[in-house]
Amino acid sequence: MARTHSADTSDVPKGKINKSGFISAIRLYKYIKPYRGQYFLGIFFLLGSSLASLAFPKLLGDLVNSGHNTSLGQSLNQTAILIACVLVLQASFSYFRIVLFVNVTERSLAALRQATYRHLIKLPLHFFERRRVGELNSRISADVILLQETMTSTLAEFIRQIIVITGGITLLAIISIKLTAFMLITLPPTMIAARFFGRFIRKFSKDVQTELADSNTIIEETLQGIQSVKAFTNEFIEIARYKKKTIEIANLGMTRGKYRGAFSSFIILGLFGAIAAMVWQGARLLQAGEMLAGDLFSFVIYSVFVGGTISGLANVYTNIQKFIGATEDLFKIYDEEPEDIQDLKEIAPKYKMHGEISLKNLNFAYPSRKEQMVLNDINLEIGHNKMIALVGHSGAGKSTMASLLLMLHQAPKNTLFFDQVDSHDFPLSAIRNQISLVPQDIFLFGGSISENIAYGNTNASTQEIYEAAQKANALEFIERFPEKFDTIVGERGTQLSGGQRQRIAIARAILKNPKILILDEATSSLDSESEMLVQEALETLMKGRTSIVIAHRLSTIRNADEILVMEAGKIVEQGTHEELMQISEGKYNKLIQLQYSN
């Protein structure tokens, strides 16, 4: 059963921390650059809060030392006030650091998301034919979320950890070089081992969740297909399948329990034992008069700080690897060449089409299958306002012809002409603005009927939308809905029938008012009544336009000015319905006989 793609950053591959990885990461700088003042101010507050955190254990030790001598009451109070000041300073610096980093990150990533989507939507169709939607969605969701986490916290945490480790070890050495050496031998290795042990156990927890999700999938599949289960008397097979999966989950959970028990024992014996050994060694130095009690207190806190920070470096390093991996994946999209799309408010007079189309010695193969020719030596002249029909078996090249006319795929130079001008000399947006496609499988957006019709011309008035719906025979069902034009069509238009979706698409095309119209099997999947209504709407739409009709139901194209019969990427017959029917052994004649015999 297919699973939905989530923005789970745990699935983001790790990148290598090398020259190319850093180059990818540095490309992000242009999005941070407008806010670099705030970013470096955040770095300043980060340094201040890190240094304040280093001062805190030392001051606690001074407080303990001051408390041992009752004659130093003033010094005790002064130390307490100083601690309070340091805490207030650290809290303030931490607040401003977080606010500044979050502000810079959110603004930078908003710009990055916009730039990524803007670039993505301009990429040519063959790019999307090579990619899965879930993968592309992941680039703008999981990858950007990971960048957000890294830019907001991981980089700051890395800087803080370097400061704490460097400053902490320096201060430990100042307090006692002997105890520092003992601590570095015992505590950090133990805490690092604890961190990796903990990650190992979390992996088991993730495996349990995965198996649990699989077991839920079994339940979902079985209940959704309960009719099939009962019809084939497979209840006991499904019971056995679920039983096997639950036993696997239980065994995995028990194994995880053993490791959790071992981890708990390790913490008690290893980590607490290392701390106890360090305190024991410090107590010996205290007994020998080589340390003060407050210094030992500060030392223990510093040791925990340093040990915990060293163990946390592994996690930060992993996150930085994922950060670099995410930037590399994201910027692979930017390395793709986009189409030259323009936001045309008005088409220049020299690019306005009259509707003439010429194909000269056209040969075409898809970029992903260059060795396999889809169209072979196509020569064709289509006059303006003419209706041309393309017929033939599936795979003959009809839809490919339509995609080339729309420039969804690029025809070679000097093979496709509009009004005797090479298609490559037209701005791409000017071509697509004057051609409209009504496909068999209509895609509607999840908004209202009015919004979907207006997609053909986003500047259309309410009256123009109404008139387009009327011409498309869509008022017949729109007026029956309580919300009329404000009716929500649902995701992909699922709230409407096939015929209703087709008429919405026709209304959208009418509103666009194209010079060239492409109908790709627009009535092939409709019932007789819906087909009649859609056909009437199509006839209205085709008036005064050059029309290219791809049809399986040959009865709909009898009145075409010219019918092209295609086979294996070639035009094998060409003429009107009457002319082609005169060829007794012709391809078209056989197609007609085959369709009516069924």
C-alpha positions in Angstrom: 0.0 0.0 0.0 1.4 3.4 -0.9 2.3 5.7 1.9 2.2 9.4 1.9 5.4 11.3 1.8 6.1 13.2 5.0 8.6 15.9 5.9 10.6 13.5 8.0 14.1 15.0 8.3 15.5 11.7 9.5 15.3 10.5 5.9 17.4 13.3 4.6 20.7 11.8 3.3 24.0 13.0 4.9 26.3 15.1 2.9 30.1 15.0 3.1 31.8 17.8 5.0 34.2 18.7 2.2 34.9 21.4 -0.3 31.8 20.8 -2.5 29.6 20.4 0.6 30.8 23.8 1.9 30.3 25.4 -1.5 26.6 24.2 -1.5 26.2 25.5 2.0 27.8 28.9 1.2 25.2 29.3 -1.6 22.7 29.9 1.1 24.5 33.0 2.2 22.8 35.2 -0.5 19.5 34.6 1.3 21.1 35.5 4.7 23.0 38.5 3.3 20.1 41.1 3.5 19.9 40.3 7.3 23.7 39.8 8.0 23.6 42.7 10.5 21.0 41.0 12.7 22.8 37.6 12.2 26.2 38.9 13.4 24.5 40.7 16.3 23.0 37.3 17.2 26.5 35.8 17.1 27.6 38.5 19.5 24.7 37.6 21.9 25.6 33.9 21.5 29.2 34.6 22.5 28.0 36.7 25.5 25.6 34.0 26.7 28.2 31.2 26.3 30.9 33.2 28.2 28.3 33.9 30.9 27.5 30.2 31.2 31.2 29.5 31.7 31.4 32.1 34.5 28.4 30.6 36.4 30.2 27.4 37.8 33.2 29.5 38.9 31.0 31.9 40.8 29.1 29.0 42.5 32.5 27.7 43.6 33.4 31.2 45.0 30.1 31.3 46.8 30.9 27.9 48.5 34.4 29.2 49.4 32.9 32.4 50.8 30.4 30.5 52.9 33.2 28.5 54.7 34.5 31.7 56.2 31.8 33.6 58.3 34.0 36.7 58.5 33.6 37.1 54.8 29.8 37.8 54.9 30.2 40.9 52.6 32.1 38.8 50.1 29.4 36.1 50.2 26.7 38.7 49.5 28.7 40.3 46.8 29.3 36.9 45.1 25.5 36.2 45.3 24.7 39.5 43.7 27.3 38.9 41.0 25.7 35.5 40.3 22.3 37.1 40.0 23.8 39.7 37.6 25.4 37.0 35.5 22.1 35.0 35.3 20.2 38.1 34.2 22.9 38.9 31.6 22.9 35.3 30.3 19.1 35.2 30.2 18.9 38.5 28.3 21.7 37.5 25.9 20.0 34.1 25.3 16.6 35.8 24.6 18.1 38.2 22.0 20.2 35.5 20.4 17.2 33.3 19.9 14.9 36.1 18.6 17.6 37.4 16.2 18.5 34.0 14.8 14.9 33.0 14.4 14.0 36.3 12.7 16.9 36.0 10.3 16.2 32.3 9.6 12.5 32.7 9.0 13.0 35.6 6.6 15.9 33.9 4.8 14.0 30.6 4.4 10.9 32.4 3.3 13.0 33.9 0.5 14.6 30.5 -0.2 11.2 28.8 -0.4 9.9 31.4 -2.8 13.0 31.2 -5.0 12.8 27.4 -5.0 9.2 27.3 -5.9 9.6 30.1 -8.5 12.5 28.1 -10.1 10.7 24.8 -9.8 7.5 25.9 -11.5 9.5 27.3 -14.4 11.3 24.1 -15.2 10.4 22.3 -18.4 8.0 19.4 -18.5 10.6 16.7 -19.1 12.1 17.6 -15.7 8.9 16.6 -14.0 8.6 13.5 -16.1 11.9 12.3 -14.5 10.9 13.2 -10.9 8.3 12.0 -8.4 6.0 14.6 -6.9 6.9 13.3 -3.3 10.6 13.8 -4.0 10.1 17.4 -5.2 7.8 18.2 -2.3 10.4 16.9 0.1 12.9 19.4 -1.3 10.7 22.3 -0.3 9.5 20.7 3.0 11.9 18.3 4.7 15.1 19.8 3.3 14.0 23.4 4.1 12.8 22.4 7.6 16.3 20.9 8.2 17.9 24.0 7.0 15.7 26.0 9.4 16.7 23.8 12.3 20.4 24.1 11.5 20.4 27.8 10.8 18.3 28.5 13.9 19.9 26.2 16.5 22.6 23.7 15.2 25.2 26.3 14.0 24.6 28.3 17.2 24.9 25.1 19.3 28.1 24.2 17.5 29.7 27.6 18.3 28.5 27.4 21.9 29.9 23.9 22.3 33.3 25.0 20.9 33.4 27.9 23.4 32.2 25.7 26.3 34.8 22.9 25.6 37.7 25.3 25.0 36.9 27.7 27.9 35.8 24.9 30.2 39.0 22.8 29.8 41.0 26.0 30.2 39.2 26.9 33.5 39.5 23.3 34.7 43.2 23.3 34.1 43.5 26.6 36.0 41.6 25.1 39.0 43.6 21.8 39.0 45.8 20.4 36.2 45.9 17.0 38.0 42.2 16.6 38.3 41.7 17.9 34.8 43.8 15.1 33.4 41.9 12.5 35.5 38.6 13.9 34.3 39.5 13.9 30.6 40.5 10.2 30.9 37.2 9.1 32.6 34.2 11.3 32.1 34.2 12.4 28.4 34.7 8.9 26.9 31.9 7.6 29.2 29.5 10.3 28.1 30.4 9.8 24.4 29.7 6.1 24.8 26.4 6.9 26.6 25.4 9.1 23.7 26.1 6.5 21.0 24.4 3.8 23.2 21.3 6.1 23.4 21.2 6.6 19.7 21.4 2.9 19.2 18.3 2.4 21.4 16.5 5.2 19.6 17.1 3.3 16.3 15.3 0.3 17.9 12.4 2.6 18.9 12.1 3.8 15.3 12.1 0.2 14.0 9.3 -0.6 16.4 7.3 2.4 15.1 7.9 1.3 11.5 6.7 -2.2 12.2 3.7 -0.8 14.1 2.9 1.3 11.1 3.1 -1.8 8.9 0.7 -3.6 11.2 -1.7 -0.7 11.0 -1.4 -0.9 7.2 -2.5 -4.6 7.3 -5.6 -3.6 9.3 -6.4 -0.7 6.9 -5.9 -2.8 3.8 -8.0 -5.7 5.2 -10.9 -3.5 6.3 -10.9 -1.5 3.0 -10.9 -4.7 1.1 -13.2 -6.7 3.4 -15.5 -7.7 0.5 -12.6 -9.3 -1.3 -11.3 -11.0 1.9 -14.7 -12.6 2.5 -15.3 -13.4 -1.2 -12.1 -15.4 -1.3 -12.5 -16.8 2.3 -9.1 -15.5 3.3 -10.0 -14.4 6.8 -7.6 -16.8 8.4 -4.8 -15.8 6.0 -5.2 -12.2 7.1 -5.4 -13.3 10.8 -2.1 -15.2 10.4 -0.5 -12.3 8.6 -1.4 -9.8 11.4 -0.4 -12.4 14.0 3.0 -12.7 12.4 3.5 -9.0 12.3 2.5 -8.5 16.0 4.9 -11.2 17.1 7.7 -9.4 15.2 6.7 -6.2 17.0 6.7 -7.9 20.4 10.1 -9.5 19.8 11.6 -6.2 18.7 10.1 -4.5 21.7 11.6 -7.1 24.1 15.0 -6.8 22.4 14.7 -3.0 22.9 13.8 -3.6 26.5 17.0 -5.6 27.0 19.1 -2.8 25.6 17.3 -0.2 27.6 18.0 -2.2 30.8 21.7 -2.5 29.8 21.7 1.3 29.1 20.3 2.0 32.5 22.9 -0.2 34.2 25.6 1.5 32.1 24.5 5.0 33.3 24.5 3.9 36.9 27.9 2.1 36.7 29.7 4.0 34.0 28.5 7.6 34.1 27.7 8.0 37.7 30.8 5.9 38.5 33.0 8.2 36.5 31.6 11.3 38.3 32.0 9.5 41.7 35.6 8.6 40.8 36.3 12.2 39.8 34.8 13.5 43.1 36.9 10.9 45.0 40.0 12.1 43.3 39.1 15.7 44.1 38.4 14.9 47.7 41.9 13.4 48.0 43.3 16.7 46.6 41.0 18.6 49.0 42.3 16.5 51.9 45.9 17.1 50.8 45.2 20.9 50.8 45.7 21.2 47.1 42.1 22.4 46.5 39.4 24.4 48.1 35.9 23.0 48.6 34.4 25.6 46.3 37.0 24.8 43.6 36.0 21.2 43.7 32.3 22.2 43.4 33.1 24.3 40.4 35.3 21.6 38.9 32.5 19.0 39.1 30.0 21.4 37.4 32.6 22.3 34.7 33.3 18.6 34.1 29.7 17.8 33.6 29.4 20.8 31.2 32.5 19.8 29.2 31.7 16.1 29.2 28.1 16.6 28.1 29.2 19.1 25.4 31.8 16.7 24.0 29.3 13.9 23.8 26.8 16.3 22.1 29.3 17.2 19.4 28.6 13.9 17.6 24.9 14.9 17.3 25.8 18.4 16.0 28.2 16.9 13.5 25.5 14.6 12.2 23.1 17.5 11.9 25.7 19.5 10.0 26.2 16.5 7.6 22.4 16.4 7.0 22.4 20.2 6.6 25.0 19.9 3.8 23.2 16.9 2.3 19.9 19.0 2.3 21.6 22.0 0.6 23.2 19.8 -2.0 19.8 18.1 -2.8 18.0 21.5 -2.9 20.5 23.2 -5.1 20.4 20.3 -7.6 17.1 21.8 -8.6 18.7 25.2 -9.2 21.2 23.5 -11.5 18.4 22.6 -13.9 17.8 25.1 -16.7 14.3 26.8 -16.4 12.1 27.8 -19.3 12.2 31.4 -20.5 8.8 32.3 -19.0 7.6 35.9 -19.0 4.7 37.6 -17.2 3.1 39.0 -20.3 0.4 41.6 -19.7 -0.1 42.1 -23.4 1.2 40.2 -26.4 3.3 42.3 -28.9 1.5 42.7 -32.3 4.3 40.8 -34.1 3.7 37.8 -31.9 -0.1 37.7 -32.2 -1.1 34.5 -34.1 -3.6 34.2 -36.9 -3.8 30.4 -36.4 -1.7 29.0 -39.2 0.5 26.0 -38.3 3.2 24.4 -40.4 5.2 21.2 -39.6 8.2 20.7 -41.9 10.2 17.4 -41.8 9.5 17.1 -38.1 11.3 14.3 -36.3 11.0 14.1 -32.5 12.2 11.8 -29.7 11.7 12.5 -25.9 14.9 13.6 -24.1 14.6 10.5 -21.8 14.4 8.1 -24.8 16.5 9.8 -27.5 17.0 6.5 -29.4 13.3 6.0 -29.9 11.7 8.3 -32.5 8.1 9.2 -31.6 7.4 11.3 -34.7 8.9 10.6 -38.1 9.1 13.0 -41.0 5.9 14.9 -40.3 4.9 17.5 -43.0 1.6 19.3 -42.5 0.0 22.7 -43.3 -3.0 23.8 -41.2 -4.8 26.9 -42.3 -6.3 29.4 -39.8 -9.8 28.6 -38.4 -9.6 25.0 -39.7 -10.5 21.9 -37.8 -7.9 19.1 -38.0 -8.5 15.7 -36.5 -5.8 13.3 -35.4 -6.8 9.6 -35.2 -5.0 6.3 -34.7 -4.2 3.7 -32.1 -2.6 4.6 -28.8 1.1 5.3 -29.1 0.8 6.6 -32.6 2.1 10.0 -31.6 -1.1 12.1 -31.5 -0.6 13.5 -27.9 3.1 14.1 -28.7 2.0 16.4 -31.5 -0.3 18.3 -29.1 2.5 18.7 -26.5 4.9 20.1 -29.3 2.3 22.6 -30.4 2.1 23.8 -26.8 5.9 23.8 -26.6 5.6 21.5 -23.5 8.4 19.7 -25.4 10.6 21.6 -27.8 10.4 20.7 -31.4 13.8 21.0 -33.3 14.4 24.4 -35.0 13.0 25.0 -38.4 10.4 22.2 -38.0 7.4 23.9 -36.3 6.1 27.3 -37.5 3.2 29.5 -36.5 2.1 31.9 -39.3 5.3 30.9 -41.1 7.5 32.1 -38.2 9.7 29.5 -36.5 8.3 28.6 -33.0 11.8 29.2 -31.5 11.5 32.9 -32.5 8.3 33.3 -30.4 8.5 34.1 -26.7 7.4 30.8 -25.0 4.7 32.6 -23.0 3.3 34.3 -26.1 2.8 30.8 -27.7 1.1 29.3 -24.7 -1.1 32.4 -24.1 -2.6 31.8 -27.5 -3.1 28.1 -27.4 -5.6 26.3 -25.1 -5.7 22.6 -24.3 -8.8 20.7 -23.1 -7.5 17.2 -22.1 -9.3 14.0 -21.4 -8.2 13.9 -17.7 -9.3 17.3 -16.4 -7.4 18.7 -13.5 -9.3 21.1 -11.3 -7.9 23.0 -8.3 -9.6 22.5 -5.0 -11.3 25.9 -4.9 -14.6 27.1 -6.2 -16.1 26.7 -9.7 -15.7 30.4 -10.3 -12.0 30.2 -9.4 -11.4 27.2 -11.7 -13.1 28.9 -14.7 -11.2 32.1 -14.0 -7.9 30.2 -14.2 -8.2 30.7 -18.0 -8.1 34.5 -17.4 -7.4 35.6 -13.9 -8.5 39.2 -14.7 -11.9 38.1 -15.9 -15.0 39.8 -14.5 -17.9 38.0 -12.8 -20.0 38.6 -15.9 -17.3 37.2 -18.2 -17.1 34.0 -16.0 -20.9 33.7 -16.2 -20.9 34.0 -20.0 -18.1 31.5 -20.4 -20.0 29.0 -18.2 -23.1 29.6 -20.3 -21.3 29.0 -23.6 -19.8 25.8 -22.1 -23.3 24.4 -21.2 -22.1 24.5 -17.6 -24.9 26.7 -16.2 -27.2 23.6 -16.4 -25.5 22.1 -13.4 -23.9 25.1 -11.7 -27.3 26.7 -11.1 -28.5 23.5 -9.3 -25.8 23.9 -6.6 -26.9 25.9 -3.5 -23.7 27.9 -3.7 -23.7 28.1 -7.5 -20.4 29.5 -8.7 -19.0 29.5 -5.2 -19.4 25.7 -4.9 -16.1 24.1 -3.8 -15.1 21.4 -6.3 -13.0 19.4 -3.9 -9.4 18.1 -4.4 -8.8 17.5 -8.2 -12.5 18.3 -8.8 -13.7 15.1 -7.1 -17.1 16.6 -6.2 -18.0 16.9 -9.8 -18.8 14.3 -12.4 -16.6 13.7 -15.5 -18.9 15.7 -17.8 -19.2 18.6 -15.3 -15.4 18.8 -15.0 -15.1 18.8 -18.8 -17.5 21.7 -19.2 -15.6 23.6 -16.5 -12.4 23.1 -18.5 -14.2 24.2 -21.7 -15.5 27.4 -19.9 -11.9 28.0 -18.8 -10.7 27.7 -22.4 -13.5 30.0 -23.6 -12.4 32.6 -21.1 -8.8 32.3 -22.3 -10.0 33.0 -25.8 -7.2 31.2 -27.6 -6.4 31.4 -31.3 -5.5 27.7 -31.4 -7.4 25.0 -29.6 -6.3 21.5 -28.8 -8.8 18.9 -27.8 -7.2 15.7 -26.5 -9.9 13.0 -26.4 -12.1 15.5 -24.5 -15.3 13.3 -24.7 -13.9 9.7 -24.7 -14.8 8.8 -21.1 -18.3 10.4 -20.9 -21.7 8.9 -21.1 -24.0 9.7 -24.0 -25.9 12.5 -22.4 -22.8 14.2 -21.0 -21.0 13.7 -24.4 -23.8 15.5 -26.2 -23.7 18.5 -23.8 -19.9 18.6 -24.0 -19.9 18.2 -27.8 -22.2 21.2 -28.1 -20.0 23.2 -25.9 -16.9 22.2 -27.9 -18.6 23.2 -31.2 -19.2 26.7 -29.6 -15.6 26.8 -28.5 -14.1 25.8 -31.9 -15.9 28.6 -33.8 -13.4 31.1 -35.2 -10.4 29.1 -34.0 -7.8 26.7 -35.4 -8.7 23.4 -33.8 -6.6 20.3 -33.4 -8.9 17.4 -32.2 -7.5 14.1 -31.0 -10.4 11.6 -31.0 -11.0 7.9 -30.3 -14.8 8.3 -31.0 -14.6 8.9 -34.7 -18.3 10.1 -34.9 -17.2 13.4 -33.3 -14.8 14.3 -36.1 -16.8 13.6 -39.3 -17.1 17.3 -40.0 -13.4 18.0 -39.7 -11.8 20.0 -42.5 -9.0 17.3 -42.6 -8.4 14.0 -40.8 -4.9 12.7 -40.3 -4.5 9.0 -39.6 -1.3 8.4 -37.6 0.6 5.1 -37.1 4.0 4.6 -35.5 4.7 8.3 -35.5 3.8 8.9 -39.2 0.9 10.3 -41.1 -0.3 7.4 -43.2 -3.6 8.8 -44.5 -4.9 12.3 -44.9 -8.2 13.8 -46.1 -11.8 14.5 -45.3 -14.1 11.8 -43.8 -15.7 11.2 -47.2 -12.3 11.0 -49.0 -10.9 8.6 -46.5 -13.9 6.4 -46.6 -13.4 5.9 -50.3 -10.2 4.0 -49.5 -11.7 0.5 -49.0 -8.6 -1.0 -47.4 -7.5 2.2 -45.7 -6.6 2.5 -42.1 -9.4 5.0 -41.4 -12.0 2.8 -43.0 -10.9 -0.1 -40.9 -11.0 2.1 -37.7 -14.6 3.2 -38.6 -15.7 -0.4 -39.2 -14.0 -1.7 -36.0 -15.7 1.0 -33.9 -19.2 0.5 -35.3 -18.9 -3.3 -35.1 -18.4 -2.9 -31.4 
